[in-house]
Every structure is written in structure tokens, then in C-alpha cells.
């Protein structure tokens, strides 16, 4: 009995150790195996005078076990592959949606065609019935009109003297009252409405002034927080972590040629200044030719690099365990 229990525990321990080993291996692969990326960017003037732009980006992980392709020519296409299986392809999804729309539109057109035919038949039948009913109504109206004419004449002759006798005479006092229009004084209800409107206007002005005061107080609090010691140290830490991530995620290889120009020559000069500053970080093997006379973009740039998740984890943990960052977050919540 004891041997059976020990055997069961031994098997359970082996399974647990295997599962833990797989999890630890997967975690190390996610953290330390890099994602390698490569990109090509092409821009040139086409034959029709239109700008032709092409972008191709590729990222692979774990000996090409996972592959991601992003391309742009006329539209964006994204493909994700795992080994030999395609997990996602936006081009196929667009084709499927297009076929679905075409089939739905064909069904609607067929249904609308059959519906219009049935409607036309029903309209023809109802039109014939309406014509028959109108002919019968006309004949009945003529007969009733011939029967009722003598009686209508006699009734009209009898009712004329009664109308004359019942008509009231014009009142001269009423004419004078209508001719002279008196100015009415505002009633108590109108006075209350005017006072209410004035009080509403004053209340809105007071609320607006209170909002301005609160905004001013918030601005002063933000200014004090920006100049605080813990904010200064938190900003420094954030900037250092940004440079750390930029150092470990920048392209290892950047080469090609670039010829560009803007409508305003000063903007071209500013772009060259930014490129000169970034050269100390990137160190690209890129031939750049600025054009200060016209707006132009002609380039073919290739880049290659790698990204590790452990660098992002290190930056996040350093920010998370920083007392100054937590103090800043607490102050921002209290604002």
C-alpha cells in the first residue's frame, strides 16, 4: 500500500516538475528571446505623376515559430502565421466580406424584382375595381341631385327672411372701443418672469466666476506640483527609462537614401536639424539630400533590429517601485 502511494506521489511530482519546467522555459523565452524585425520603406514618383508608396514590415520570434507581416501598397495587409498555419490574413477577410456583400445585394435585387411584379399585378386589379366603384358612385350622385333640387330651392326661399331678422345691428360703442387701443400695464406674472430671468442671468455669471476661480486654483496646484522635488526626480527617472528603451529597441541597421523637401524651406531646415540631433542616437548609414526649392519625397530606406521584452519589464518595474513616482500619482489623484 505504501509503495502504491509513493508511486502516485512520484508520478504527480514528475508531472508537476514537467509543468513548472515548461512554464519557466516559456517565461524565459518570452522575456529573453528577441523579436527580430526588418522593414523596407519606398517612395517615388510614378508614371502618372502620383506618389507611389510601399511599406513592408516583418517580425519573427523564436526561430521563425511566429511570423508577422505588414505590407502597404494600395491598402494595409496584415498576416500572422504560427508554423505553417495562418492565424490572420486581412486580405482574405476583405475578399470574404466582399463576396458576402455581393451575395446579399443579389438576393435583395431578386426579392425586390419579384416584389415589384406582384405589386404591379395587385395595383392593376385594384385600379379596375376603383374604376367600377367610381362609375357606380357617379350614377348614384346624379340621381340624388335630380331628386333634391326642388326641395333645396324652397328651403332657401324660406330661410332668407329668418337670416335677415336674426342679424344683429352694429353697436356704435363697440366701434369706438375697437378704434382706440389702450396700453396695458405689465401684470404681476410678467413682473415675476422678468425677475426670474434676471436672477438666472446673475446666477450663471456667479457660477462662471466660481469656475474661473477653481481653474485658477487648479493651475496653481499643478504649477506647485510641477516644481516639487519628487516631481523633478520622477521626470528624470522617466526620461532615463525612455532613453534606456530607445537604446535597446532602436534599429541596429539603418541604410538607404533619402531625398526630401517641403514647400517652406525653413521646415526643411528644421527637419535636417532634427536628423542631425538623432544621428548621435541612431548612427545610420543613410545618405540624406535636402531639397530647399520644391516639395519632394524620394527614398528607399531599409532597417533591421530586435526587441526584448525584458527591457520593457525592467523599465516598468523601476517606475513601479519608485517612491517619487507613487507620490506623484497620489498627488495627481488628489487634484
C-alpha positions, 0 to 999 in steps of 0.5 A: 500500500505504501509503495502504491502511494509513493508511486502516485506521489512520484508520478504527480511530482514528475508531472508537476516538475514537467509543468513548472519546467515548461512554464519557466522555459516559456517565461524565459523565452518570452522575456529573453528571446528577441523579436527580430524585425526588418522593414523596407520603406519606398517612395517615388514618383510614378508614371502618372505623376502620383506618389507611389508608396510601399511599406513592408514590415516583418517580425519573427520570434523564436526561430521563425515559430511566429511570423508577422507581416505588414505590407502597404501598397494600395491598402494595409495587409496584415498576416500572422502565421504560427508554423505553417498555419495562418492565424490572420490574413486581412486580405482574405477577410476583405475578399470574404466580406466582399463576396458576402456583400455581393451575395446579399445585394443579389438576393435583395435585387431578386426579392425586390424584382419579384416584389415589384411584379406582384405589386404591379399585378395587385395595383392593376386589379385594384385600379379596375375595381376603383374604376367600377366603384367610381362609375357606380358612385357617379350614377348614384350622385346624379340621381340624388341631385335630380331628386333634391333640387326642388326641395333645396330651392324652397328651403332657401326661399324660406330661410332668407327672411329668418337670416335677415331678422336674426342679424344683429345691428352694429353697436356704435360703442363697440366701434369706438372701443375697437378704434382706440387701443389702450396700453396695458400695464405689465401684470404681476406674472410678467413682473415675476418672469422678468425677475426670474430671468434676471436672477438666472442671468446673475446666477450663471455669471456667479457660477462662471466666476466660481469656475474661473476661480477653481481653474485658477486654483487648479493651475496653481496646484499643478504649477506647485506640483510641477516644481516639487522635488519628487516631481523633478526626480520622477521626470528624470527617472522617466526620461532615463527609462525612455532613453534606456528603451530607445537604446535597446529597441532602436534599429541596429541597421539603418541604410538607404537614401533619402531625398526630401523637401517641403514647400517652406524651406525653413521646415526643411531646415528644421527637419535636417536639424532634427536628423542631425540631433538623432544621428548621435542616437541612431548612427545610420548609414543613410545618405540624406539630400535636402531639397530647399526649392520644391516639395519632394519625397524620394527614398528607399530606406531599409532597417533591421533590429530586435526587441526584448521584452525584458527591457520593457519589464525592467523599465516598468518595474523601476517606475513601479517601485519608485517612491517619487513616482507613487507620490506623484500619482497620489498627488495627481489623484488628489487634484 
